[in-house]
Amino acid sequence: MIGLMTQDQAMCSHRYGFTNLGERDGWMVSRHTPFSNDPETVITTWLKPMGGGYHARKHEVVLSRPYYVLEGGFPLGLWNDDFRTQEMDGGIAFVADGVSAIWTKAAVGIEFGVAASHPRTHMLAPLARYPRFMTRELCAAGKYMFESLFYFSSDTHAPLKTGFNRL
């Protein structure tokens, strides 16, 4: 899910209360306003299941003020410290009790990493982690596009291909 973080990093949005805009050329389209106190900031999302554990998301992010932009992949349960991350082809894979990966194209600088799930959001594995990206700098007011490809498999030996050429 995509989110925005305030300049002081004290507040982060979540995808909540979105408008379903239907389907266009195999893409599910929706729109939401990340912060109720900033109705001019709007995110339009196109989501497309691609099979084989992959799905794509495209986001048009219209900012009325500066924010950091971040987005995460699928969380993996973590029961001990036995996990690894692997940077690959402009993205990152997180391997624990499965594989979760994210690749992103953007016109702004981004950094990949692994983040912890928020408290009480993954009841079966409270130490869950997920791959994510975050913009390196604040994005000034304006319009931005983020295109991401996500992958998930419960097989820790699953072969990974970015598949951006399929978008």
C-alpha beads as a LAMMPS data file, in Angstrom:
LAMMPS data file: protein, C-alpha beads

167 atoms
166 bonds

1 atom types
1 bond types

-500.0 500.0 xlo xhi
-500.0 500.0 ylo yhi
-500.0 500.0 zlo zhi

Masses

1 110.0

Atoms # bond

1 1 1 0.000 0.000 0.000
2 1 1 1.211 3.493 -0.765
3 1 1 1.482 6.152 1.905
4 1 1 2.706 9.668 2.521
5 1 1 4.811 10.885 5.425
6 1 1 4.848 14.454 6.697
7 1 1 7.961 16.593 6.526
8 1 1 8.723 16.090 10.234
9 1 1 8.018 12.328 9.825
10 1 1 5.528 12.523 12.706
11 1 1 2.503 11.394 10.684
12 1 1 2.090 8.737 7.990
13 1 1 -1.009 8.110 5.908
14 1 1 -2.585 4.771 5.103
15 1 1 -4.854 3.745 2.261
16 1 1 -8.217 4.173 3.921
17 1 1 -11.553 5.253 2.479
18 1 1 -10.973 5.016 -1.251
19 1 1 -13.301 5.513 -4.235
20 1 1 -13.588 2.615 -6.667
21 1 1 -13.296 3.980 -10.213
22 1 1 -13.907 0.602 -11.886
23 1 1 -11.769 -1.285 -14.363
24 1 1 -9.834 0.046 -17.349
25 1 1 -7.955 -2.250 -19.730
26 1 1 -7.536 -4.948 -17.062
27 1 1 -6.436 -2.472 -14.358
28 1 1 -8.543 -1.877 -11.228
29 1 1 -8.628 1.887 -10.592
30 1 1 -9.246 3.743 -7.334
31 1 1 -8.637 7.135 -5.793
32 1 1 -8.134 8.278 -2.208
33 1 1 -7.215 11.327 -0.156
34 1 1 -4.428 10.310 2.264
35 1 1 -4.961 13.076 4.851
36 1 1 -8.339 14.560 5.808
37 1 1 -6.680 17.912 6.553
38 1 1 -5.235 18.099 3.004
39 1 1 -8.060 17.381 0.527
40 1 1 -6.022 18.691 -2.434
41 1 1 -3.507 15.850 -2.079
42 1 1 -4.924 12.876 -3.998
43 1 1 -3.584 9.482 -5.071
44 1 1 -5.037 7.576 -8.026
45 1 1 -4.020 3.914 -8.148
46 1 1 -4.113 1.363 -10.966
47 1 1 -3.677 -2.261 -9.812
48 1 1 -3.279 -5.289 -12.088
49 1 1 -2.924 -8.949 -11.034
50 1 1 -0.368 -10.580 -13.329
51 1 1 -0.338 -14.225 -12.210
52 1 1 2.534 -16.313 -10.904
53 1 1 2.701 -14.336 -7.649
54 1 1 3.131 -10.942 -9.383
55 1 1 0.949 -7.857 -9.452
56 1 1 1.580 -4.294 -10.592
57 1 1 0.577 -0.967 -9.112
58 1 1 0.791 2.466 -10.718
59 1 1 0.161 5.565 -8.650
60 1 1 -0.422 9.113 -9.762
61 1 1 0.400 11.154 -6.670
62 1 1 -0.765 14.782 -6.686
63 1 1 0.719 16.663 -3.736
64 1 1 -0.445 20.074 -2.529
65 1 1 2.495 20.302 -0.095
66 1 1 5.779 18.428 0.489
67 1 1 5.638 14.779 1.590
68 1 1 7.806 11.689 1.525
69 1 1 6.239 8.876 -0.512
70 1 1 6.559 5.255 0.610
71 1 1 5.072 1.932 -0.416
72 1 1 5.361 -1.603 0.886
73 1 1 5.016 -5.142 -0.394
74 1 1 3.590 -8.238 1.232
75 1 1 4.596 -8.920 4.859
76 1 1 6.364 -12.153 5.760
77 1 1 6.120 -13.777 9.158
78 1 1 9.328 -13.754 11.134
79 1 1 9.842 -16.179 14.008
80 1 1 13.566 -15.676 14.561
81 1 1 16.494 -13.757 13.082
82 1 1 16.816 -16.110 10.099
83 1 1 16.095 -13.814 7.160
84 1 1 17.944 -12.089 4.378
85 1 1 17.457 -9.219 1.995
86 1 1 18.754 -9.103 -1.513
87 1 1 18.993 -6.077 -3.791
88 1 1 18.248 -7.005 -7.363
89 1 1 17.482 -5.295 -10.666
90 1 1 16.529 -1.966 -9.089
91 1 1 14.445 -3.525 -6.324
92 1 1 14.685 -5.593 -3.172
93 1 1 13.610 -9.066 -2.112
94 1 1 12.999 -10.077 1.481
95 1 1 13.319 -13.786 2.246
96 1 1 12.150 -15.369 5.494
97 1 1 9.274 -17.889 5.559
98 1 1 8.669 -16.953 1.920
99 1 1 9.753 -14.345 -0.595
100 1 1 8.355 -10.827 -0.920
101 1 1 9.853 -8.421 -3.457
102 1 1 9.284 -4.923 -4.813
103 1 1 10.695 -3.123 -7.861
104 1 1 9.829 0.515 -8.507
105 1 1 10.304 3.079 -11.257
106 1 1 10.010 6.765 -10.367
107 1 1 11.340 10.108 -11.574
108 1 1 12.562 10.889 -8.041
109 1 1 15.252 9.173 -5.979
110 1 1 14.040 6.227 -3.909
111 1 1 15.650 3.892 -1.397
112 1 1 14.656 0.279 -0.839
113 1 1 14.640 -1.378 2.547
114 1 1 12.787 -3.720 4.848
115 1 1 10.368 -2.340 7.422
116 1 1 8.654 -3.821 10.452
117 1 1 4.892 -4.204 10.462
118 1 1 3.037 -1.846 12.744
119 1 1 2.163 -3.269 16.171
120 1 1 -0.857 -5.588 16.181
121 1 1 -1.213 -5.651 12.367
122 1 1 0.150 -9.174 11.871
123 1 1 -1.307 -11.233 14.697
124 1 1 0.208 -14.588 13.650
125 1 1 3.753 -13.272 13.341
126 1 1 4.208 -10.085 15.378
127 1 1 7.772 -9.684 14.092
128 1 1 6.639 -9.565 10.445
129 1 1 8.670 -7.538 7.948
130 1 1 7.989 -6.317 4.413
131 1 1 10.041 -4.845 1.563
132 1 1 9.398 -1.177 0.858
133 1 1 10.630 1.935 -0.873
134 1 1 10.712 5.520 0.364
135 1 1 11.671 8.681 -1.483
136 1 1 15.140 9.915 -0.532
137 1 1 13.978 13.521 -0.291
138 1 1 10.717 15.296 0.329
139 1 1 8.658 15.523 -2.846
140 1 1 7.587 19.139 -3.414
141 1 1 4.011 20.016 -4.339
142 1 1 3.291 18.649 -7.810
143 1 1 2.421 15.467 -9.723
144 1 1 4.460 12.237 -9.529
145 1 1 4.149 8.738 -10.992
146 1 1 5.315 5.601 -9.198
147 1 1 5.205 2.231 -10.977
148 1 1 5.853 -0.846 -8.868
149 1 1 5.917 -4.566 -9.452
150 1 1 5.328 -6.840 -6.454
151 1 1 6.015 -10.518 -5.956
152 1 1 5.102 -12.999 -3.244
153 1 1 5.724 -16.723 -2.843
154 1 1 5.743 -19.082 0.112
155 1 1 8.612 -20.932 -1.664
156 1 1 11.921 -19.459 -0.475
157 1 1 13.644 -20.896 -3.577
158 1 1 11.217 -19.368 -6.080
159 1 1 12.943 -17.828 -9.110
160 1 1 12.506 -14.054 -9.351
161 1 1 12.190 -12.060 -12.551
162 1 1 11.285 -8.400 -12.405
163 1 1 8.881 -8.618 -15.316
164 1 1 8.736 -4.853 -15.863
165 1 1 8.711 -5.639 -19.570
166 1 1 5.234 -7.136 -19.073
167 1 1 3.700 -3.854 -17.901

Bonds

1 1 1 2
2 1 2 3
3 1 3 4
4 1 4 5
5 1 5 6
6 1 6 7
7 1 7 8
8 1 8 9
9 1 9 10
10 1 10 11
11 1 11 12
12 1 12 13
13 1 13 14
14 1 14 15
15 1 15 16
16 1 16 17
17 1 17 18
18 1 18 19
19 1 19 20
20 1 20 21
21 1 21 22
22 1 22 23
23 1 23 24
24 1 24 25
25 1 25 26
26 1 26 27
27 1 27 28
28 1 28 29
29 1 29 30
30 1 30 31
31 1 31 32
32 1 32 33
33 1 33 34
34 1 34 35
35 1 35 36
36 1 36 37
37 1 37 38
38 1 38 39
39 1 39 40
40 1 40 41
41 1 41 42
42 1 42 43
43 1 43 44
44 1 44 45
45 1 45 46
46 1 46 47
47 1 47 48
48 1 48 49
49 1 49 50
50 1 50 51
51 1 51 52
52 1 52 53
53 1 53 54
54 1 54 55
55 1 55 56
56 1 56 57
57 1 57 58
58 1 58 59
59 1 59 60
60 1 60 61
61 1 61 62
62 1 62 63
63 1 63 64
64 1 64 65
65 1 65 66
66 1 66 67
67 1 67 68
68 1 68 69
69 1 69 70
70 1 70 71
71 1 71 72
72 1 72 73
73 1 73 74
74 1 74 75
75 1 75 76
76 1 76 77
77 1 77 78
78 1 78 79
79 1 79 80
80 1 80 81
81 1 81 82
82 1 82 83
83 1 83 84
84 1 84 85
85 1 85 86
86 1 86 87
87 1 87 88
88 1 88 89
89 1 89 90
90 1 90 91
91 1 91 92
92 1 92 93
93 1 93 94
94 1 94 95
95 1 95 96
96 1 96 97
97 1 97 98
98 1 98 99
99 1 99 100
100 1 100 101
101 1 101 102
102 1 102 103
103 1 103 104
104 1 104 105
105 1 105 106
106 1 106 107
107 1 107 108
108 1 108 109
109 1 109 110
110 1 110 111
111 1 111 112
112 1 112 113
113 1 113 114
114 1 114 115
115 1 115 116
116 1 116 117
117 1 117 118
118 1 118 119
119 1 119 120
120 1 120 121
121 1 121 122
122 1 122 123
123 1 123 124
124 1 124 125
125 1 125 126
126 1 126 127
127 1 127 128
128 1 128 129
129 1 129 130
130 1 130 131
131 1 131 132
132 1 132 133
133 1 133 134
134 1 134 135
135 1 135 136
136 1 136 137
137 1 137 138
138 1 138 139
139 1 139 140
140 1 140 141
141 1 141 142
142 1 142 143
143 1 143 144
144 1 144 145
145 1 145 146
146 1 146 147
147 1 147 148
148 1 148 149
149 1 149 150
150 1 150 151
151 1 151 152
152 1 152 153
153 1 153 154
154 1 154 155
155 1 155 156
156 1 156 157
157 1 157 158
158 1 158 159
159 1 159 160
160 1 160 161
161 1 161 162
162 1 162 163
163 1 163 164
164 1 164 165
165 1 165 166
166 1 166 167
